[in-house]
Structures are given as structure tokens and as C-alpha cells.
Amino acid sequence: MSYVLAKSQNKEIHKAGECEGAVTSIFKYLLDEGLVDGVLAIKPGDDIYDGVPTFITDSQDLIGAAGSYHCAPTMVGNIIQKYLFDKKVAVAVKPCDMRSIDELIKRYKINKNNIYTVGLNCGGTVSPITGRKMIELFYDVNQDDVESEEIDKGQFIIELKDGTEKGVKIHDLENEGYGRRDNCQRCDVKIPRKANIACGNWGAEDGWTFIEINDEKGQSLIDGAKKAGILETKSPAEPAVEGRLKVEGIMKKMASKVQNAKYPSVSEMDEWNRCIGCYACRDVCPETSTFSAAIAVMLHAKMSTASANIIDLIFIF
């Protein structure tokens, strides 16, 4: 693991991209060098609250997908396994996306050699419908005047078309039943370290993206983009590294509070008793392990350990 600060050397990308366009520049490098067949990205649909998965094969089209979309749901793992299995793909992933892809790789549903994963630090996402209502109620602006949004320093911040910004504390939004999705509130994986690289503004200097390089493939991405002249890099100062870890720690503590409030202990949880053994969780979610599914069945049917072991074998084969 190593760290770099990076920013785009392409003026158009530098202007359009989040945190000076480092991620978009890496995708451009991969496309221009023919290292991938395409980039699976999210482009805005009717507005910024809507996101459309798009397979981009021409680097000139990357500008339209630059930036962050906290209201756009993604199922990138599912899309890759169903429609892009035989393609060489680069994709931006949140921590949950990366965990899904990792599980699909284990199950030979995605070819690890065919995929580049560019991780994005994530403080959470907001559903599109909730996002629009939230803007109307708490920001006193027209939802259609919002140009972009971001989560930073404990606030959900919007930028309007006239360049002005407004922010409301996430804590205040969520106390009123708005803000991030419930799953995002309790998620304690904020940096996708299973991705080749993990990018974001936590700890970064103004005008730079902080990148954690997690493996050799990630290092080759940075080295290649830098050699191609599209990416500028420098080493972060120690306070920047510490600052990033501090932000991660704060986000994880927030998640822990939600977990403890909603699920105090296993003995007090009523969720297991509601299980009807339909196996839908196992079939739908690639992150549901065979062990977890077997445990759920065992608790529901009050089976013996031996029976659970048999079920586990059935799930595997």
C-alpha cells in the first residue's frame, strides 16, 4: 500500500472532473492505450438525481460522466457479470460495489484479469426521490437549479447553477428521516481497499485527489497515466495521510452508532425470527456467503450443527 496525490493534466477534464479529474484521466489513459474495451460509468439522466449506467468506448465521451452522483443507484457488479463478462472493463466503484465484484470474482462470474477497479471513498448515497424532497424542504431552492452535490465535512452540500453553495448537516437531515440510505448510514466500509486504487478528497490538498494504491495493478495505472502525460502526481505530506485516516475514523464511528442503535445485540434482534427460509437473500445478493445463508436457515429451523453443515455443502455445490 502506498499513497499519492494526483490531478489531471488535461484542461477539459481538470475543469469537469471531481477533485481535478484524476479518476477521469485514468479512464482516458486506459481507453487511449487500448488496455480496456470500455469504461462502465454513470451518466446523469434527466437530472443529477438520476443516473444511467453507460459503457463508454471513446475517451472523448468521458467528460459527460465526470463528477460525483450521490443520488444515482448502481449495480455495476451485476451489469458486468451479465453483459460485459467477455470485455476488458474499467469501472469506478464504491466500497459496496467493490465487495460485490470481489464476491462475483470468487464465483467466476467476473474475470479478474479483465477488470480495472478504481475505488471511490464513500460517505453514503441518497435515494433520488428522497434527494429531491430533501432539497425542497431543507435548502429552500428549486431542485432543478442544483448543478452538483457532495458529502463533505459532515454536510450534504449542493452547488447551484449560479455557483453558490448551501450545506446542511447530515445528522440533522437523518434525524428528520432524510439524508443517506439506511444501509449507507450503518455501513462501516468507507474506503474500497479491495479495489486497485482508492480515490477521494479526504486528506487531499486543494486541487488534488488523494489516491491509495492497493496492488501492483493499481501501481501500473498510476505509472502508466503519469508516463502518458495525462496525470500529475506528488507524495502527500504526513498530515494529509493522518487527516484522511481521521475522516475515515469519524465516518466509521457514525456507522457504529447507527448499528448499535438499530441492532443492540444479536439476542435482542428479532430479524432472525422473521426469516421464512426463502433463500432470496442468497440468490439476489452476491455478497451473501454460503456460511451466512446456512446460519440463517439453521436459526430459523432450529437445526442441529450437523444439519447446517449439510446445507452448507448443498449451497456450495
Disulfide bonds with the S-S distance in Angstrom:
none
